[in-house]
Amino acid sequence: MLEAEECGWGPSGRNGGFLHGYWSHLPRLRERFGDAGALAVARASEAIVPGVRAFCEREGADVWLREAGMLRVSAAPAQDGSVEDEVVAARELGVSEEAVPLTREELAERIRSPRFRQGVFLRDGATVQPARLALSLRRKALATVRLHERSLVTSIEDGRVETELGRVRARDVVVAVNAAAAGWKPLRRRLTVFGSYVVLTEPVPELLERIGWTGGEAVFDGRMFLHYFRTTRDGRVLMGSGSGPIGFGGKIDRRFTEDEPTVARAERGLRKLLPDLADAKVTHAWGGPIDVSSDHLPFFGTVPGTRLHYGAGYSGHGVGPSWLGGQILARLALGIDDELTRLPFVTRRVPKLPPEPIRRFGGGVVRASIMACEEAEEEGRRGPLPARVGAALPRLLRLSIGTR
């Protein structure tokens, strides 16, 4: 195993700590894969949380695992549809128990906020402390794997991997490098890089009691560039914002770790969505890059004519799905053909994104326009005309690259 820095140094150790499968993605899965494909993916992903739990029990790993489900909430009229789509998709597929609608009053029994209009409870969800999970996996790997940290890979070829200090030869090579894959030639037209940032408060258990958020549910809203938030074992609140910068040509630079405007947006989201936490002091903030596929779903495969296997495109949901991805990648390397390697994550054709600089320019326009509209709607205003026009661009862009 070759690692450019230290295991857990990247997004695997500093993500938001949401652990879940794909029952919360039914509307997107149906749109992309049809009803049968959507159910196949969601059912395969049911093994994720039990799999992590079994690992923790077997290895005695305390990763602060808490299985309390997730809440998608609407904080503005324009977000109501995202909640309703979850409920409708689950009902039409005969799995209503996977997306239970909550009225404003029912939602307030789990978490009170004057901003929340309605919600949906998704039982398939948990939270972890991501660095603890990454380090626990590292300890387990060291029992059987030769690990080389601080070994930046400079070249990947069929059967050979080059680093700054030497080379490794192997029959099969698995490329699982998260956002760095956006700079790898076989995948660079299928991925772009977005920044995501979080802020963390001091311990505020008394404030959590005040708003009734004591059940441990992870929460996310209906924005496109969503807010995602959860509590920690020691009574802190983590608030994340997916509104960070967009990469260019797969390049990952300091904007993905030191972007103060996105940090400010994350804290603003905390104060806006949970005003009763106005007195909670933010003590930490950090960010990182996420690999976003053209259809916002992960994909796995083998570079044609080689034994180079890859997994990428987790689109900000990688903590849980990477468990499933590991099962898939192991099968690809071993040449096993079964129900996992026949999932649409493996068999579909992933649409290509526009080339640079069109991708970066178009993505920047769409991002700015949607953010302007969402912020205006949350304040009860109608977004400016340029922003409203720009907000219509994502559908046109998706049509142009064939993702619908």
N, C-alpha and C positions, 0 to 999 in steps of 0.2 A: 504494500500500500504506500503510495507516494502522496505526501501532503505538502503544499507550498509553505504553510506556516505551522501552526499547531492544531491538532484536532480540537474542534470547537471554537477556533478563532474567528471563523467566518459566520455566515448566517445560521449554521447548524447550532451554534452556541449562544446566539444573541437575537433570536427571533421572538415573536410574541408569545410563544408557549401554548398556542392552540393545538390540540391533538384531536383529529377527527377523520372520518372517511368522506364518502360522497353522497350520503343521503341529503345533505344540505345543498347539493348542486343539481337536484333533479331537473329543474327547468332548463338549465344549460345542457345537461346530459341528453335530455329528450330532444332538444333542438338539434344537437350535433349527431347523436347516435340512434335516435328513435327509441320507442318504449322498451323494446327487448334489450337493446344495448345499454340503455340507462340503468335498467334493473340489474343487469349482469355486473356492471361496474360498481353500483352501490352495494350489492350483496357481497361482492368480493372484498370491498373495503370494510365490511363489518368485522373482519378479523383484526383490524388495526389496533384498536384500543385493547381488546383482550390479549393481543400479541405483546404489546408493550407492558401490560400488567404482568403477564407470565414471565417476561424477561426480568422485570424488577423483582418478582418473588423468587425466581430461580437464582438470581445473582446477588440478592440482598441489596439491591440498588435503591436508594431513597432519592427519587427524582421529583418529589413533591407531586406525585400523580393524584389528581382529584377528578373523579368521574361524576360530574354534575350536569352534563348537557350544555347546550348553547341556546342563546336567545338572539334571534334577528329582530331588531326593533325598527320602527318607522319614527323618524324625528321631524318629518315634513310631509305635506300632502303628496309630493312627487315620489316619496319613498314607500307609500302605501302599497303600490303595485308589487314591489319586491317581496313584501310579506305575503300578499295574497297569492302570488305566483307559486310560492313554496307550498302553500296549503292546497291549491288546486292541483298541482302536479302530483303530490302525494295521494290525494283522493282519487284522481283519475287512474293512477297506477295500482290502486288497491292497497296502499300502505299508509292510510291516514294517520296511524300512530307515529309515523316518522316526522310529522309536521303538525303540531297541535296549535291551532290559532288561540291567541290570547287577546281579550279586550283590553282597553286601557286600564280598567280596574283589576283585571286578572294579572296583567303585567306588573302593576304596582305592588302586588303581593310578593313579587320576587325582587323588584328593583324599582324605586320610586324616582321619577323625574318629571317635572312639568313639561318637558320636551317630548316625551314618548306618547305616541298616539295609539299604537297597537303593536302586537308582536306575534312571534311564532316560536314555540318551544321545540327544539330539535334534540332528541334524547341521545343521538350519536355524537357525543362531544365530551372532551375532558381537557384538563390543563396540566402542564408540566413546567418544571424549571429547566429550560433548554440546555444550559451549560452542564447541569448535573447529568442530564440524559446523555449528552455528547461524551462527557468524560467517563460515564459508566460503560458506554459502548466501546470506548477506547480501551479501557481496562480489560474487557472481555476479548477484544480483538487481539490484544498482545499475547494472549495465551496460545494463539495458533498462527498469527500473522506476523510477518516481518514488516514493521512499520518504519518508514523513513520520513520524519518531519523535517521542515525547512528544506525541502527538496523540490524546488520549483520545476515543473515540467516545461520544457521549451519546445518539444516536438513530439508528435504522436504519429506513428506509422503502424501498419499492420505487422504485429509481432514484435514491435520495438517501441520503447518510450525513452526519450532523451531528457536528461536533467542537466543542470549546470555542473554537476559533480560526477556524472556518469550515466550509464544507460542500463535499462532492464529489458531483457528479452522474455517474451511469454507467448504461448500459443493464442491465448485470448486476452484482450485488454478491455477493461470496463472503464468508461469515461463517465464519472458522476461528480461533476465539479460545480453544480449549481449555476450561478450567473456567469461564471467564467466561460461556460460553454457558448455564450453569445459571440465570443471571439474565435471559436473553432470553425474552420471552413465548412465541414459537413453540416453544421447546424445554424450558422450565422444568419441565414435567411428565414429561419423559423422562430427566432428568439429576439426579443429586445430586453433591455434592462431598465427596471424602474427602481426608485429608491423608496424605502419605507422606514419610518422613524417612530420611536416610542419614547415616552416620558414615564418616570416612575416616581410615585410620591413617597413621602415618609409613612411609617405605619400609622393608620388612622382607623383602628377598629371601632372607635366610638362613632365616627361619621358613617361607617358602613352599617352600623346598627340603626342609625337615624334614618337611612333610606331603605332599610330592610334588605340590603344586598348581602346576605349572610349564607346563601346556599351554595356559593362557589360557581355559579353559572358564568361561562364566558359569553360576552355580548359583542355583537357587531351591528352596525346600522345599514340602511338601504342605499347609501351613496354608491356611486361607481368607484370613487377613490375613498374607500370606506374608512370609518373609525372602527377600531377593534379594541376591546378593553376587558380586563379581568382583574380579579384580586389575587393576592399571593398568600402563602401560608402565614406570613407574619403581618398580615393586615394592610399591605400596601395596595395601591391601585396602579395598574399599568394601562396607559392609553396610547394606542398607536394610530398613525395616520399613513395611509397609502398614497399620499399626495406628493411624494418626493420627486427628484429630478429624473429625466429620461436619458439613457445612455446614447452614445453615438458610436456605431460600428463595433459594438461589443466592448468598448473601452470602459474600464471601471476605475474611477479616480476618486479624489477626496470629496466630491459632491455627495457621494453615497455614504459617507461616514461623518461629514462635518458641515452639513447644510442647515444653518441656523434657521432660515425661514420655515423649513418643514418641521423642525423641532417646535417652533413657535405655534405652527398650526396644530400640532398634536396637543400642546398644552391648552390652546384656545378651545379645542374640541372637548377636552376634559372639563373646563370651566363652563362651557356652553351646555353640554349634554347632562352634566351632573353638577348643577349649581350649588348643591348642598356641600360639595367638596371644595368650595372656593377657598377655604382656609387651609387646605392640604398643601403642604410645601413640596414642590418637585425637587427631588434630590439627585436624580440621575436622568440622563438622556443619551440615546445612542441610535444609530441607524445602520442600514446595510442594503446591499443590492438584492433584487429578486429577479429570477429568470421568468419572463412572461412569454408564453407561446402565443401564436397568432389567434388561437381560439380559447386561450386561458385555461387549457387543460394539459396535463403532462403527457409525454409521449416517450416510447421506448422502442428500440430497434437495433439493427446491425447495419453498419455502413456496407452497401452492396459490394460484393467481391472481396470482403475482408472478414476478419474475426474481431472487429472493433465494435463493441456494444456500448450503447449510450442510454441514459435516462435524463430527461430535462423538461423544462417548461412547467414546473410546479406552480408557478404564478402566485406565490405567496402563501401556499397551503402545504408546504412540504414536510412539516414535522410528522404528520400521520401518513400521508401518501408515500413518503419515502420508505416506510416499512413495506408497503405493498410493492413499491418499485424494487426493493431489494430482492423480493421473491421472484419478480419477473426477470431481473437482470441475471440472477443465478441460473434460472432456467435457460435463458438465451445463451449464456456461456457454456452450459452443459448440453445444449442441444435438445432440451426437453420440450415437447409439444403437448400442452394441456390447456385446461380452461383459462389459466392465467395468461398464457402467451397468445390466446385467441381473443383476449379482451380488445375493445376498440382502442384502448391506450397503445396497443402494439400494432394492430392491423390497419388503422385508418391512415389516410394520406393527410399529413399536416400541411395546411395551406402555407404558401410562402408569403412573407411580408415584403413590402416594397423595398427597393434598394435604398441605400443612403445616397444623398442626404434627404431624400423624400421622406423616409421613415421618421427621421428625427424631426424634421420641420412639421410634417403632418401630425405627428404625435404631440408635439409641443402646442400646436394650435388647438387640437382637440382637448388636451389636458387643461389648458388655460380657460377655454370656453366652458367646459363642463364644470370646473371648479367655480367659476363666476356664477353660473346658473344655480348650482347647488347652494352656494352661500346666500344668494339672493332669496331662494325659495325658503331656506331655513329661517330667514329674517322676515318672511311674509311679503317679500317684494317680488316683482317680476324682473327677471334678468334683463340686462341691456340687450338691444337687438343684435349686435355683433356676437355676443355670447350665445344667444338663442340659436342663431344661424350656425355658429360653430358647434354647438351641442348636437346638431343633427348630423355632423360629419362622421361620428363613429359608425353609424349604420352604412353610410355611403362607403366608408373605408372597408368595412367588413365585406360589403358586396363586391368591392373591387378586388379583394384578395380571395374571394370565394369561401368565406367562413360561414355563410348562410346558404 
